[in-house]
């Protein structure tokens, strides 16, 4: 249970989280059905995010909940809809990314990419990860932890997460883990053992605190955060001049929509670029397969002629 640094090695014991009287903002992303909302509930220690079996997305929009851990620490948990699902249009994804930024206006201390040990890491998840990474200029990866849910599967098989990944990790997932600095954690959201639930949360928060220190204590922000804060300040200033709250709201909505359009444009450009790259890779793979088949046919013909 917990996080490790060496790729696919055994766990490194994570020390207890140092007492810090500051708030940490954690954003959860991932595909529908991977246990994202259940993990968010485990982090805040209560059932506040919708989490239940469903044929469609349970989380329909970004939502934030805060909890006081009782020792001076506060954690703000932002649950997002299934941004990693192929059915999500760039316009919708852009809106939710903008909403997420508005909920974490002062910056993000950690992004948890939630995957399930029961589900195959899909091509669309790899594409979504690449899109978010490229939009941020790659910097978001410095703040990412990959959280694997369904930890009960390993409990029954008596495997460590490192051993499981070494045996079952496809190349795309291996690359994703490497881009996130080999930071991974294991969660069992089905456990009713309060001690285990507390321990896995503390281990994850300790891992968050470790790389917050590595990042100089600075949360992740980018131009979009700056734009949103600028929107808020400009709206307030203009509202004071105008003197009407309704005007303030209209101004904010207008500028927020502009922010969404900025994100959507970046997303579409990024997705188009990645899809082109993927198509080229597929053509290259197809070409290699065709050359291999051609080589085997020639070999068979030459073998027949020599008999």
C-alpha positions as CSV (number, residue, x, y, z in Angstrom):
1,X,0.0,0.0,0.0
2,X,1.4,3.4,-0.9
3,X,3.8,5.0,-3.3
4,X,7.2,4.1,-4.7
5,X,9.9,5.8,-6.7
6,X,11.9,3.1,-8.6
7,X,10.0,1.9,-11.7
8,X,8.3,-1.4,-11.0
9,X,10.3,-2.0,-7.9
10,X,8.9,-3.0,-4.4
11,X,7.4,-0.2,-2.4
12,X,9.5,2.3,-0.5
13,X,8.1,3.0,2.9
14,X,6.6,6.5,3.0
15,X,7.1,8.3,6.3
16,X,4.2,9.8,8.1
17,X,3.1,13.2,6.7
18,X,4.8,16.1,8.5
19,X,2.4,18.5,10.2
20,X,1.8,21.5,8.0
21,X,-0.7,24.2,8.7
22,X,-1.5,24.8,5.0
23,X,-4.2,23.8,2.6
24,X,-3.4,21.4,-0.3
25,X,-5.6,21.3,-3.5
26,X,-5.8,17.9,-5.2
27,X,-7.6,17.3,-8.5
28,X,-8.7,13.9,-9.6
29,X,-8.9,13.0,-13.3
30,X,-9.6,9.7,-15.1
31,X,-11.9,7.7,-17.2
32,X,-15.5,6.8,-16.1
33,X,-15.6,3.6,-14.1
34,X,-12.0,3.7,-12.7
35,X,-13.2,4.7,-9.2
36,X,-12.3,8.4,-9.3
37,X,-15.2,9.6,-7.2
38,X,-14.8,6.8,-4.7
39,X,-11.2,7.8,-4.3
40,X,-12.2,11.4,-3.8
41,X,-14.6,10.2,-1.0
42,X,-11.8,8.2,0.6
43,X,-9.6,11.4,0.6
44,X,-12.2,13.6,2.3
45,X,-13.3,10.9,4.6
46,X,-17.0,11.0,3.8
47,X,-19.5,10.3,1.1
48,X,-19.9,13.6,-0.7
49,X,-19.1,12.7,-4.3
50,X,-21.5,10.6,-6.3
51,X,-20.0,7.1,-6.6
52,X,-22.1,4.1,-7.7
53,X,-22.3,1.5,-10.5
54,X,-23.6,3.2,-13.6
55,X,-23.7,2.8,-17.4
56,X,-23.0,6.5,-17.8
57,X,-20.9,9.1,-16.1
58,X,-21.8,9.6,-12.4
59,X,-20.0,12.9,-12.1
60,X,-21.5,15.4,-14.5
61,X,-19.5,18.5,-13.6
62,X,-16.5,19.6,-11.5
63,X,-17.1,19.7,-7.7
64,X,-14.9,20.6,-4.8
65,X,-15.1,19.5,-1.2
66,X,-12.7,20.5,1.7
67,X,-11.9,18.6,4.8
68,X,-10.0,19.5,7.9
69,X,-7.8,16.5,8.8
70,X,-7.8,17.6,12.5
71,X,-4.1,18.4,12.8
72,X,-4.0,21.8,11.1
73,X,-4.0,20.3,7.6
74,X,-6.8,21.1,5.1
75,X,-7.2,19.3,1.8
76,X,-9.4,20.6,-1.0
77,X,-10.5,17.7,-3.3
78,X,-11.7,18.5,-6.8
79,X,-13.6,15.7,-8.6
80,X,-13.9,16.1,-12.4
81,X,-16.2,14.4,-14.9
82,X,-14.8,11.7,-17.2
83,X,-12.4,14.0,-19.1
84,X,-10.6,10.9,-20.4
85,X,-13.6,9.4,-22.1
86,X,-13.7,9.5,-25.9
87,X,-17.3,10.6,-25.9
88,X,-16.4,13.9,-24.4
89,X,-16.4,16.7,-27.0
90,X,-13.5,19.2,-26.9
91,X,-16.0,22.0,-26.1
92,X,-17.3,20.1,-23.0
93,X,-13.8,19.2,-21.9
94,X,-12.6,22.8,-22.3
95,X,-15.6,24.0,-20.2
96,X,-14.8,21.5,-17.4
97,X,-11.0,22.3,-17.5
98,X,-12.0,26.0,-17.1
99,X,-14.4,25.1,-14.2
100,X,-11.7,23.1,-12.6
101,X,-9.3,26.0,-12.8
102,X,-11.9,28.3,-11.2
103,X,-12.3,25.9,-8.3
104,X,-8.6,25.7,-7.8
105,X,-7.9,29.3,-8.5
106,X,-4.8,29.6,-6.3
107,X,-3.1,26.6,-8.0
108,X,-3.1,22.8,-7.9
109,X,-0.7,20.9,-5.5
110,X,-1.4,17.5,-7.0
111,X,-3.2,15.9,-9.9
112,X,-4.3,12.3,-9.3
113,X,-4.7,10.3,-12.5
114,X,-7.0,7.5,-11.4
115,X,-6.7,4.1,-13.1
116,X,-8.1,0.7,-12.2
117,X,-6.2,-2.5,-11.9
118,X,-9.2,-4.2,-13.5
119,X,-9.4,-2.1,-16.6
120,X,-6.9,-2.0,-19.5
121,X,-5.1,1.3,-20.0
122,X,-6.8,2.4,-23.3
123,X,-5.5,4.3,-26.3
124,X,-8.0,7.1,-25.5
125,X,-6.6,7.5,-22.0
126,X,-3.1,7.8,-23.4
127,X,-4.4,10.4,-25.9
128,X,-6.2,12.4,-23.1
129,X,-3.1,12.3,-20.9
130,X,-0.9,13.5,-23.8
131,X,-3.4,16.3,-24.5
132,X,-3.5,17.6,-21.0
133,X,0.3,17.3,-20.8
134,X,0.9,19.2,-24.0
135,X,-1.6,22.0,-23.0
136,X,0.4,22.5,-19.8
137,X,3.7,22.5,-21.7
138,X,4.5,19.2,-19.9
139,X,4.8,20.9,-16.5
140,X,1.6,19.3,-15.1
141,X,3.4,15.9,-15.1
142,X,5.6,17.3,-12.3
143,X,2.5,17.4,-10.1
144,X,0.9,14.1,-11.1
145,X,0.5,10.9,-9.2
146,X,-1.0,7.8,-10.8
147,X,-3.5,6.2,-8.4
148,X,-4.5,2.6,-9.0
149,X,-7.8,1.5,-7.6
150,X,-9.2,-2.0,-6.8
151,X,-6.3,-2.6,-4.5
152,X,-8.3,-5.6,-3.1
153,X,-7.3,-7.5,-6.3
154,X,-3.6,-7.5,-5.1
155,X,-4.6,-8.3,-1.6
156,X,-6.2,-11.5,-2.8
157,X,-3.3,-12.4,-5.1
158,X,-0.7,-11.3,-2.5
159,X,1.2,-9.3,-5.2
160,X,2.8,-5.9,-4.7
161,X,1.9,-3.1,-7.0
162,X,5.5,-3.1,-8.4
163,X,5.3,-6.8,-9.2
164,X,1.9,-6.5,-10.8
165,X,3.1,-3.6,-13.0
166,X,6.3,-5.4,-14.0
167,X,4.2,-8.3,-15.2
168,X,1.2,-6.5,-16.8
169,X,2.3,-3.0,-17.7
170,X,1.8,-2.1,-21.5
171,X,4.3,0.3,-23.1
172,X,1.9,3.3,-23.2
173,X,1.2,3.0,-19.5
174,X,4.9,2.5,-18.7
175,X,5.6,5.7,-20.6
176,X,2.9,7.5,-18.7
177,X,4.2,6.4,-15.4
178,X,7.7,7.5,-16.3
179,X,6.5,10.9,-17.4
180,X,4.9,11.3,-13.9
181,X,8.2,10.6,-12.2
182,X,7.3,7.0,-11.3
183,X,4.9,8.3,-8.6
184,X,2.2,5.7,-8.1
185,X,-0.1,4.8,-5.2
186,X,-2.6,2.0,-4.5
187,X,-6.1,2.5,-3.2
188,X,-8.7,0.0,-2.0
189,X,-11.9,1.9,-1.8
190,X,-13.9,-1.2,-0.9
191,X,-12.1,-1.7,2.4
192,X,-14.1,-1.2,5.6
193,X,-11.0,-1.3,7.7
194,X,-10.7,2.2,9.1
195,X,-7.1,1.7,9.9
196,X,-6.3,0.7,6.3
197,X,-8.4,3.6,4.9
198,X,-6.5,6.1,7.1
199,X,-3.1,4.6,6.3
200,X,-3.6,4.7,2.5
201,X,-4.8,8.3,2.6
202,X,-1.8,9.3,4.8
203,X,0.6,7.6,2.5
204,X,-0.8,9.3,-0.6
205,X,-0.8,12.7,1.2
206,X,2.8,12.1,2.2
207,X,3.7,11.5,-1.4
208,X,1.9,14.7,-2.3
209,X,3.9,16.6,0.3
210,X,7.2,15.1,-0.9
211,X,6.9,16.5,-4.4
212,X,5.3,19.7,-3.2
213,X,8.7,20.2,-1.4
214,X,10.5,19.2,-4.6
215,X,8.5,21.9,-6.5
216,X,9.6,24.5,-4.0
217,X,6.2,24.6,-2.3
218,X,4.7,26.2,-5.4
219,X,1.4,24.8,-6.7
220,X,0.9,24.3,-10.4
221,X,-0.5,27.3,-12.2
222,X,-0.2,28.5,-15.9
223,X,-1.5,31.2,-18.2
224,X,-5.1,30.0,-17.8
225,X,-5.0,30.4,-14.0
226,X,-3.6,33.9,-14.6
227,X,-6.3,34.7,-17.1
228,X,-9.1,33.5,-14.8
229,X,-7.8,35.6,-11.8
230,X,-7.5,38.5,-14.2
231,X,-11.1,38.0,-15.2
232,X,-12.1,38.0,-11.6
233,X,-10.2,41.2,-10.8
234,X,-11.3,43.1,-13.9
235,X,-14.9,42.1,-13.3
236,X,-14.8,43.3,-9.7
237,X,-13.2,46.6,-10.8
238,X,-15.7,47.2,-13.6
239,X,-18.6,46.3,-11.4
240,X,-17.6,48.9,-8.8
241,X,-17.5,51.5,-11.6
242,X,-20.9,50.4,-13.0
243,X,-22.4,49.7,-9.6
244,X,-24.6,46.7,-10.5
245,X,-24.1,43.1,-9.4
246,X,-26.0,41.8,-12.4
247,X,-23.5,43.6,-14.7
248,X,-20.7,42.1,-12.8
249,X,-22.1,38.6,-13.4
250,X,-22.6,39.3,-17.1
251,X,-19.1,40.5,-17.4
252,X,-17.7,37.5,-15.6
253,X,-19.7,35.1,-17.7
254,X,-18.6,36.8,-20.9
255,X,-14.9,36.7,-20.0
256,X,-15.2,33.1,-18.6
257,X,-16.6,32.0,-22.0
258,X,-13.6,33.6,-23.7
259,X,-11.4,31.5,-21.4
260,X,-13.3,28.4,-22.4
261,X,-12.8,29.2,-26.1
262,X,-9.0,29.6,-25.4
263,X,-8.9,26.2,-23.8
264,X,-11.0,24.6,-26.5
265,X,-8.8,26.0,-29.3
266,X,-5.7,24.6,-27.6
267,X,-7.4,21.2,-27.1
268,X,-8.5,20.9,-30.7
269,X,-5.0,21.8,-31.9
270,X,-3.4,19.3,-29.6
271,X,-5.8,16.5,-30.4
272,X,-5.4,17.1,-34.1
273,X,-1.6,16.9,-33.7
274,X,-1.7,13.8,-31.6
275,X,-4.2,12.0,-33.9
276,X,-1.9,12.8,-36.9
277,X,1.1,11.4,-34.9
278,X,-0.9,8.3,-34.0
279,X,-2.0,7.8,-37.6
280,X,1.7,8.0,-38.8
281,X,2.7,5.5,-36.1
282,X,-0.1,3.1,-37.2
283,X,1.0,3.5,-40.9
284,X,4.5,2.7,-39.9
285,X,3.4,-0.4,-38.0
286,X,1.2,-1.5,-40.9
287,X,4.2,-1.0,-43.3
288,X,6.4,-3.1,-41.1
289,X,3.8,-5.8,-40.9
290,X,3.4,-5.8,-44.7
291,X,7.1,-6.0,-45.2
292,X,7.3,-8.9,-42.8
293,X,4.5,-10.8,-44.6
294,X,6.2,-10.1,-47.9
295,X,9.5,-11.5,-46.5
296,X,7.8,-14.6,-45.2
297,X,6.1,-15.3,-48.6
298,X,9.4,-14.9,-50.4
299,X,11.0,-17.2,-47.9
300,X,8.3,-19.8,-48.4
301,X,8.6,-19.6,-52.2
302,X,12.4,-20.0,-52.1
303,X,12.0,-22.9,-49.7
304,X,9.6,-24.7,-52.1
305,X,11.9,-24.1,-55.1
306,X,14.9,-25.5,-53.3
307,X,13.1,-28.8,-52.3
